[in-house]
Amino acid sequence: MMRIVVDAMGSDNHPGPDVAGAVMAAREFGETLILVGDAPRIEAELAKQQTAGLSIEVRHASQQVTMTDAPSDVLKGKPDSSMHVGLQMVRDGAADAFVSAGNTGAILGIAMLRQTGVGRIAGVKRPALGVVFPTEERPLLIDNGANAECKPEWLVQFGLMASLYITHMLDIINPRVALIANGEEEGKGNLLIKETIPLMQASGLNYIGNIEPKEFMRGVAHVGVTDGFTGNIIIKTAEAIASYMSAKLRESMKATPLTMLGGLLARPAFRQVRRRLDADEVGGAPLLGVNGVVIVAHGRANAYAIKQAVGQARRMVQNNVVAAIADGLARHTEL
């Protein structure tokens, strides 16, 4: 039975969604879920759930990382945080994966050091967040906010790690990799993009050149590579547009009795589209490049999103994604 840690103090509304999502995951996947954090608060939430027959454990952590904590302060200042405890369980083999909807910078800082977390895979310059877009083709964008400032060689590694993730999670052989830029021509882009292009061309990846965000959304490439600053803006802009369009659509359907009737008739189609495009279906973003399965969910994650993030962590363990990235990076370095 797989053992998956959920940071019960991670989400904005912790520990409610975190605990409820873990219970949903234990019920659906049949694995052991370990809730780490303030034990009395976790147990109070568990008392509200139907947990009979489920394998759920509670591990106390006396400290909590907040969204306003600076990662540098958390590393040494909160050694008994739920993030430290959970990641060290994965490092020490007491758990197979770690899921958190907490402070992304803190997760990255703790995870990438062996003394505080799981450490980096040998040869990795910088770990990166890769988020699967909830569009029909399910392309993966990397980086999604872990590294605001990047170097060209980092972007090449991001592309390689994301390619291996896509291959082992979606069974896509030789996935197409592109750089996200403001135009398809090689002359477009900032200095980082221009310096990365020749490295990508010589990388051995299935590199198809520059693409604009609209081509990425259409699935022209399986992997879109960018720096964390740009990637995070792309994600947040997409979320804001989707939320705005959804609100306006509901407003328009309620405008008149006729539009209300039309809305009722179209409800099944709207539900299908919403399910396909809902970011909660993805659950979270894998932190690629660290020596363990780490999934970072959105701070606003609800119970369903936490459950889906656990499901993604479970599939990464089943498909040996961390070992595949380590092997792929070693072979790439040799070449």
ZAVO-209398 format. One record per residue (C-alpha): x, y, z; residue number from 1. Coordinates in steps of 0.2 Angstrom, whole numbers, plus 5000, padded with zeros to 4 digits. Layout:
N
<site px="X" py="Y" pz="Z" i="NUM"/>
...
# end
This chain:
335
<site px="5000" py="5000" pz="5000" i="1"/>
<site px="5007" py="5017" pz="4995" i="2"/>
<site px="5009" py="5030" pz="5009" i="3"/>
<site px="5006" py="5048" pz="5003" i="4"/>
<site px="5008" py="5063" pz="5014" i="5"/>
<site px="4996" py="5078" pz="5014" i="6"/>
<site px="5001" py="5094" pz="5022" i="7"/>
<site px="4986" py="5098" pz="5032" i="8"/>
<site px="4991" py="5116" pz="5035" i="9"/>
<site px="4994" py="5120" pz="5017" i="10"/>
<site px="4978" py="5128" pz="5009" i="11"/>
<site px="4971" py="5145" pz="5013" i="12"/>
<site px="4957" py="5137" pz="5022" i="13"/>
<site px="4967" py="5123" pz="5031" i="14"/>
<site px="4964" py="5111" pz="5038" i="15"/>
<site px="4947" py="5108" pz="5031" i="16"/>
<site px="4949" py="5106" pz="5013" i="17"/>
<site px="4966" py="5097" pz="5016" i="18"/>
<site px="4958" py="5084" pz="5028" i="19"/>
<site px="4943" py="5081" pz="5017" i="20"/>
<site px="4953" py="5079" pz="5001" i="21"/>
<site px="4964" py="5066" pz="5010" i="22"/>
<site px="4949" py="5057" pz="5016" i="23"/>
<site px="4942" py="5057" pz="4998" i="24"/>
<site px="4958" py="5051" pz="4991" i="25"/>
<site px="4960" py="5037" pz="5004" i="26"/>
<site px="4942" py="5031" pz="4999" i="27"/>
<site px="4945" py="5032" pz="4981" i="28"/>
<site px="4963" py="5025" pz="4979" i="29"/>
<site px="4964" py="5014" pz="4994" i="30"/>
<site px="4981" py="5020" pz="4999" i="31"/>
<site px="4987" py="5026" pz="5016" i="32"/>
<site px="4985" py="5045" pz="5018" i="33"/>
<site px="4996" py="5053" pz="5031" i="34"/>
<site px="4990" py="5070" pz="5037" i="35"/>
<site px="5004" py="5081" pz="5044" i="36"/>
<site px="5001" py="5097" pz="5055" i="37"/>
<site px="4992" py="5102" pz="5071" i="38"/>
<site px="4986" py="5086" pz="5077" i="39"/>
<site px="4971" py="5092" pz="5088" i="40"/>
<site px="4965" py="5102" pz="5073" i="41"/>
<site px="4967" py="5088" pz="5061" i="42"/>
<site px="4958" py="5076" pz="5072" i="43"/>
<site px="4944" py="5088" pz="5075" i="44"/>
<site px="4941" py="5089" pz="5056" i="45"/>
<site px="4943" py="5070" pz="5054" i="46"/>
<site px="4929" py="5068" pz="5067" i="47"/>
<site px="4917" py="5076" pz="5054" i="48"/>
<site px="4922" py="5064" pz="5040" i="49"/>
<site px="4917" py="5046" pz="5037" i="50"/>
<site px="4933" py="5037" pz="5039" i="51"/>
<site px="4928" py="5019" pz="5044" i="52"/>
<site px="4939" py="5006" pz="5035" i="53"/>
<site px="4951" py="5020" pz="5028" i="54"/>
<site px="4969" py="5020" pz="5031" i="55"/>
<site px="4973" py="5037" pz="5038" i="56"/>
<site px="4987" py="5043" pz="5050" i="57"/>
<site px="4990" py="5059" pz="5059" i="58"/>
<site px="5008" py="5065" pz="5061" i="59"/>
<site px="5010" py="5080" pz="5073" i="60"/>
<site px="5020" py="5095" pz="5067" i="61"/>
<site px="5021" py="5110" pz="5080" i="62"/>
<site px="5025" py="5124" pz="5067" i="63"/>
<site px="5016" py="5130" pz="5052" i="64"/>
<site px="5022" py="5139" pz="5036" i="65"/>
<site px="5011" py="5154" pz="5031" i="66"/>
<site px="5009" py="5161" pz="5014" i="67"/>
<site px="5018" py="5177" pz="5020" i="68"/>
<site px="5033" py="5168" pz="5027" i="69"/>
<site px="5049" py="5171" pz="5017" i="70"/>
<site px="5057" py="5155" pz="5011" i="71"/>
<site px="5074" py="5159" pz="5019" i="72"/>
<site px="5066" py="5162" pz="5036" i="73"/>
<site px="5057" py="5146" pz="5035" i="74"/>
<site px="5072" py="5135" pz="5031" i="75"/>
<site px="5080" py="5137" pz="5048" i="76"/>
<site px="5066" py="5146" pz="5058" i="77"/>
<site px="5053" py="5133" pz="5057" i="78"/>
<site px="5062" py="5116" pz="5057" i="79"/>
<site px="5046" py="5107" pz="5064" i="80"/>
<site px="5034" py="5114" pz="5051" i="81"/>
<site px="5022" py="5102" pz="5042" i="82"/>
<site px="5032" py="5105" pz="5026" i="83"/>
<site px="5048" py="5100" pz="5034" i="84"/>
<site px="5041" py="5084" pz="5043" i="85"/>
<site px="5031" py="5078" pz="5027" i="86"/>
<site px="5046" py="5081" pz="5015" i="87"/>
<site px="5058" py="5072" pz="5027" i="88"/>
<site px="5046" py="5057" pz="5028" i="89"/>
<site px="5048" py="5055" pz="5009" i="90"/>
<site px="5067" py="5058" pz="5010" i="91"/>
<site px="5068" py="5044" pz="5024" i="92"/>
<site px="5057" py="5032" pz="5015" i="93"/>
<site px="5043" py="5033" pz="5027" i="94"/>
<site px="5031" py="5040" pz="5013" i="95"/>
<site px="5031" py="5039" pz="4994" i="96"/>
<site px="5025" py="5056" pz="4990" i="97"/>
<site px="5021" py="5074" pz="4997" i="98"/>
<site px="5006" py="5085" pz="4993" i="99"/>
<site px="5004" py="5103" pz="4999" i="100"/>
<site px="4994" py="5118" pz="4994" i="101"/>
<site px="5005" py="5129" pz="5004" i="102"/>
<site px="5018" py="5143" pz="5001" i="103"/>
<site px="5027" py="5138" pz="4984" i="104"/>
<site px="5043" py="5146" pz="4988" i="105"/>
<site px="5044" py="5138" pz="5005" i="106"/>
<site px="5041" py="5121" pz="4998" i="107"/>
<site px="5054" py="5123" pz="4984" i="108"/>
<site px="5067" py="5129" pz="4997" i="109"/>
<site px="5064" py="5115" pz="5009" i="110"/>
<site px="5062" py="5102" pz="4996" i="111"/>
<site px="5078" py="5105" pz="4986" i="112"/>
<site px="5090" py="5103" pz="5001" i="113"/>
<site px="5094" py="5086" pz="5007" i="114"/>
<site px="5096" py="5092" pz="5025" i="115"/>
<site px="5078" py="5099" pz="5026" i="116"/>
<site px="5069" py="5089" pz="5012" i="117"/>
<site px="5072" py="5077" pz="4998" i="118"/>
<site px="5086" py="5086" pz="4989" i="119"/>
<site px="5089" py="5088" pz="4971" i="120"/>
<site px="5091" py="5074" pz="4958" i="121"/>
<site px="5110" py="5073" pz="4953" i="122"/>
<site px="5114" py="5086" pz="4940" i="123"/>
<site px="5098" py="5097" pz="4942" i="124"/>
<site px="5102" py="5115" pz="4941" i="125"/>
<site px="5086" py="5121" pz="4948" i="126"/>
<site px="5069" py="5112" pz="4951" i="127"/>
<site px="5054" py="5119" pz="4942" i="128"/>
<site px="5035" py="5118" pz="4943" i="129"/>
<site px="5027" py="5110" pz="4928" i="130"/>
<site px="5008" py="5113" pz="4927" i="131"/>
<site px="4996" py="5103" pz="4915" i="132"/>
<site px="4984" py="5115" pz="4907" i="133"/>
<site px="4966" py="5109" pz="4908" i="134"/>
<site px="4964" py="5111" pz="4889" i="135"/>
<site px="4959" py="5096" pz="4878" i="136"/>
<site px="4977" py="5092" pz="4873" i="137"/>
<site px="4984" py="5093" pz="4891" i="138"/>
<site px="5000" py="5102" pz="4887" i="139"/>
<site px="5012" py="5105" pz="4901" i="140"/>
<site px="5019" py="5122" pz="4905" i="141"/>
<site px="5036" py="5123" pz="4914" i="142"/>
<site px="5041" py="5134" pz="4924" i="143"/>
<site px="5026" py="5140" pz="4933" i="144"/>
<site px="5033" py="5151" pz="4946" i="145"/>
<site px="5048" py="5142" pz="4955" i="146"/>
<site px="5061" py="5152" pz="4947" i="147"/>
<site px="5057" py="5170" pz="4942" i="148"/>
<site px="5075" py="5173" pz="4935" i="149"/>
<site px="5082" py="5159" pz="4924" i="150"/>
<site px="5098" py="5154" pz="4914" i="151"/>
<site px="5097" py="5147" pz="4897" i="152"/>
<site px="5104" py="5130" pz="4903" i="153"/>
<site px="5090" py="5129" pz="4916" i="154"/>
<site px="5077" py="5131" pz="4902" i="155"/>
<site px="5085" py="5116" pz="4893" i="156"/>
<site px="5084" py="5105" pz="4909" i="157"/>
<site px="5066" py="5111" pz="4911" i="158"/>
<site px="5062" py="5105" pz="4894" i="159"/>
<site px="5070" py="5088" pz="4897" i="160"/>
<site px="5062" py="5085" pz="4914" i="161"/>
<site px="5045" py="5090" pz="4907" i="162"/>
<site px="5047" py="5078" pz="4892" i="163"/>
<site px="5051" py="5064" pz="4903" i="164"/>
<site px="5036" py="5068" pz="4914" i="165"/>
<site px="5025" py="5068" pz="4898" i="166"/>
<site px="5032" py="5052" pz="4892" i="167"/>
<site px="5029" py="5042" pz="4908" i="168"/>
<site px="5013" py="5050" pz="4913" i="169"/>
<site px="5004" py="5052" pz="4897" i="170"/>
<site px="5013" py="5038" pz="4887" i="171"/>
<site px="5018" py="5051" pz="4873" i="172"/>
<site px="5034" py="5046" pz="4865" i="173"/>
<site px="5046" py="5060" pz="4860" i="174"/>
<site px="5035" py="5074" pz="4865" i="175"/>
<site px="5036" py="5091" pz="4856" i="176"/>
<site px="5045" py="5104" pz="4865" i="177"/>
<site px="5044" py="5123" pz="4862" i="178"/>
<site px="5050" py="5139" pz="4870" i="179"/>
<site px="5036" py="5152" pz="4874" i="180"/>
<site px="5039" py="5168" pz="4866" i="181"/>
<site px="5031" py="5183" pz="4858" i="182"/>
<site px="5032" py="5177" pz="4841" i="183"/>
<site px="5037" py="5161" pz="4831" i="184"/>
<site px="5052" py="5168" pz="4822" i="185"/>
<site px="5069" py="5164" pz="4830" i="186"/>
<site px="5073" py="5183" pz="4831" i="187"/>
<site px="5058" py="5186" pz="4843" i="188"/>
<site px="5060" py="5185" pz="4861" i="189"/>
<site px="5071" py="5193" pz="4875" i="190"/>
<site px="5089" py="5189" pz="4878" i="191"/>
<site px="5085" py="5173" pz="4888" i="192"/>
<site px="5075" py="5166" pz="4874" i="193"/>
<site px="5088" py="5170" pz="4860" i="194"/>
<site px="5102" py="5162" pz="4871" i="195"/>
<site px="5092" py="5147" pz="4874" i="196"/>
<site px="5087" py="5143" pz="4856" i="197"/>
<site px="5104" py="5136" pz="4851" i="198"/>
<site px="5105" py="5125" pz="4866" i="199"/>
<site px="5088" py="5118" pz="4863" i="200"/>
<site px="5093" py="5114" pz="4845" i="201"/>
<site px="5108" py="5105" pz="4851" i="202"/>
<site px="5099" py="5096" pz="4866" i="203"/>
<site px="5092" py="5081" pz="4857" i="204"/>
<site px="5074" py="5085" pz="4862" i="205"/>
<site px="5060" py="5086" pz="4850" i="206"/>
<site px="5062" py="5105" pz="4849" i="207"/>
<site px="5050" py="5113" pz="4837" i="208"/>
<site px="5055" py="5131" pz="4840" i="209"/>
<site px="5046" py="5146" pz="4847" i="210"/>
<site px="5027" py="5147" pz="4849" i="211"/>
<site px="5015" py="5160" pz="4856" i="212"/>
<site px="5004" py="5156" pz="4871" i="213"/>
<site px="4989" py="5154" pz="4859" i="214"/>
<site px="4998" py="5139" pz="4850" i="215"/>
<site px="5002" py="5132" pz="4867" i="216"/>
<site px="4984" py="5132" pz="4872" i="217"/>
<site px="4980" py="5123" pz="4856" i="218"/>
<site px="4992" py="5109" pz="4860" i="219"/>
<site px="5005" py="5113" pz="4846" i="220"/>
<site px="5018" py="5108" pz="4858" i="221"/>
<site px="5016" py="5095" pz="4872" i="222"/>
<site px="5029" py="5105" pz="4883" i="223"/>
<site px="5030" py="5124" pz="4883" i="224"/>
<site px="5046" py="5130" pz="4892" i="225"/>
<site px="5047" py="5148" pz="4900" i="226"/>
<site px="5055" py="5156" pz="4915" i="227"/>
<site px="5044" py="5155" pz="4931" i="228"/>
<site px="5040" py="5174" pz="4930" i="229"/>
<site px="5032" py="5173" pz="4913" i="230"/>
<site px="5024" py="5156" pz="4917" i="231"/>
<site px="5016" py="5161" pz="4932" i="232"/>
<site px="5008" py="5176" pz="4923" i="233"/>
<site px="5002" py="5165" pz="4910" i="234"/>
<site px="4993" py="5154" pz="4922" i="235"/>
<site px="4986" py="5168" pz="4932" i="236"/>
<site px="4980" py="5177" pz="4917" i="237"/>
<site px="4971" py="5161" pz="4910" i="238"/>
<site px="4963" py="5158" pz="4927" i="239"/>
<site px="4957" py="5176" pz="4928" i="240"/>
<site px="4950" py="5175" pz="4910" i="241"/>
<site px="4941" py="5159" pz="4913" i="242"/>
<site px="4933" py="5165" pz="4929" i="243"/>
<site px="4927" py="5181" pz="4921" i="244"/>
<site px="4920" py="5172" pz="4906" i="245"/>
<site px="4911" py="5160" pz="4917" i="246"/>
<site px="4903" py="5174" pz="4928" i="247"/>
<site px="4898" py="5184" pz="4912" i="248"/>
<site px="4890" py="5168" pz="4905" i="249"/>
<site px="4880" py="5165" pz="4921" i="250"/>
<site px="4875" py="5183" pz="4921" i="251"/>
<site px="4869" py="5183" pz="4903" i="252"/>
<site px="4859" py="5167" pz="4905" i="253"/>
<site px="4849" py="5175" pz="4919" i="254"/>
<site px="4845" py="5191" pz="4910" i="255"/>
<site px="4828" py="5186" pz="4903" i="256"/>
<site px="4816" py="5171" pz="4905" i="257"/>
<site px="4821" py="5165" pz="4887" i="258"/>
<site px="4839" py="5165" pz="4891" i="259"/>
<site px="4836" py="5156" pz="4907" i="260"/>
<site px="4827" py="5143" pz="4898" i="261"/>
<site px="4841" py="5142" pz="4885" i="262"/>
<site px="4853" py="5140" pz="4899" i="263"/>
<site px="4843" py="5126" pz="4907" i="264"/>
<site px="4843" py="5116" pz="4890" i="265"/>
<site px="4862" py="5119" pz="4888" i="266"/>
<site px="4867" py="5115" pz="4906" i="267"/>
<site px="4873" py="5097" pz="4902" i="268"/>
<site px="4885" py="5105" pz="4888" i="269"/>
<site px="4891" py="5118" pz="4900" i="270"/>
<site px="4895" py="5106" pz="4913" i="271"/>
<site px="4905" py="5095" pz="4901" i="272"/>
<site px="4915" py="5110" pz="4896" i="273"/>
<site px="4918" py="5116" pz="4913" i="274"/>
<site px="4923" py="5098" pz="4919" i="275"/>
<site px="4936" py="5098" pz="4904" i="276"/>
<site px="4943" py="5115" pz="4908" i="277"/>
<site px="4942" py="5115" pz="4927" i="278"/>
<site px="4959" py="5117" pz="4935" i="279"/>
<site px="4953" py="5107" pz="4950" i="280"/>
<site px="4953" py="5091" pz="4939" i="281"/>
<site px="4972" py="5093" pz="4937" i="282"/>
<site px="4974" py="5095" pz="4956" i="283"/>
<site px="4992" py="5102" pz="4957" i="284"/>
<site px="5009" py="5105" pz="4949" i="285"/>
<site px="5023" py="5093" pz="4950" i="286"/>
<site px="5039" py="5100" pz="4957" i="287"/>
<site px="5051" py="5092" pz="4944" i="288"/>
<site px="5070" py="5090" pz="4948" i="289"/>
<site px="5069" py="5085" pz="4967" i="290"/>
<site px="5073" py="5068" pz="4972" i="291"/>
<site px="5055" py="5063" pz="4977" i="292"/>
<site px="5037" py="5065" pz="4972" i="293"/>
<site px="5031" py="5083" pz="4977" i="294"/>
<site px="5015" py="5090" pz="4971" i="295"/>
<site px="5010" py="5108" pz="4974" i="296"/>
<site px="4992" py="5113" pz="4974" i="297"/>
<site px="4984" py="5130" pz="4973" i="298"/>
<site px="4982" py="5139" pz="4989" i="299"/>
<site px="4963" py="5140" pz="4985" i="300"/>
<site px="4962" py="5122" pz="4983" i="301"/>
<site px="4946" py="5113" pz="4988" i="302"/>
<site px="4944" py="5095" pz="4994" i="303"/>
<site px="4942" py="5089" pz="4977" i="304"/>
<site px="4957" py="5097" pz="4970" i="305"/>
<site px="4967" py="5090" pz="4985" i="306"/>
<site px="4961" py="5073" pz="4981" i="307"/>
<site px="4966" py="5075" pz="4962" i="308"/>
<site px="4983" py="5081" pz="4968" i="309"/>
<site px="4985" py="5065" pz="4978" i="310"/>
<site px="4980" py="5055" pz="4963" i="311"/>
<site px="4993" py="5064" pz="4952" i="312"/>
<site px="5006" py="5060" pz="4966" i="313"/>
<site px="5000" py="5042" pz="4966" i="314"/>
<site px="5002" py="5040" pz="4947" i="315"/>
<site px="5020" py="5048" pz="4947" i="316"/>
<site px="5025" py="5035" pz="4960" i="317"/>
<site px="5017" py="5021" pz="4950" i="318"/>
<site px="5026" py="5027" pz="4934" i="319"/>
<site px="5043" py="5030" pz="4942" i="320"/>
<site px="5044" py="5047" pz="4936" i="321"/>
<site px="5058" py="5053" pz="4948" i="322"/>
<site px="5069" py="5038" pz="4943" i="323"/>
<site px="5065" py="5042" pz="4924" i="324"/>
<site px="5071" py="5060" pz="4926" i="325"/>
<site px="5087" py="5055" pz="4935" i="326"/>
<site px="5091" py="5042" pz="4922" i="327"/>
<site px="5087" py="5054" pz="4908" i="328"/>
<site px="5097" py="5068" pz="4915" i="329"/>
<site px="5112" py="5056" pz="4917" i="330"/>
<site px="5111" py="5050" pz="4899" i="331"/>
<site px="5109" py="5068" pz="4893" i="332"/>
<site px="5124" py="5074" pz="4903" i="333"/>
<site px="5134" py="5059" pz="4895" i="334"/>
<site px="5129" py="5065" pz="4877" i="335"/>
# end
